[in-house]
Amino acid sequence: MRGDYTQAATYFARGYQEYPKSVKAPDNLLKLAMSLARLDRKKDACVTFEELDTRFPTASQAIKRRAASERKRTGCS
């Protein structure tokens, strides 16, 4: 799946939609946002980063750090 960001975005979106309360849900949102960013869908990526912060304020520090880094790289405000 490496490099196929369209397929990756579909996979992570489906995982989040089917299991929104799963322990993997924050990771799915993070990876969805990253995939959207790489598809030049900046607005969608930024909205997804926001959803990650809003829905999972107690996500692991690793996910929070990665999200902050990727959000900055993407240019989200």
Secondary structure, DSSP 8 states (H G I E B T S, - for coil): -TT-HHHHHHHHHHHHHH-TTSTTHHHHHHHHHHHHHHTT-HHHHHHHHHHHHHH-TT--HHHHHHHHHHHHHHT--
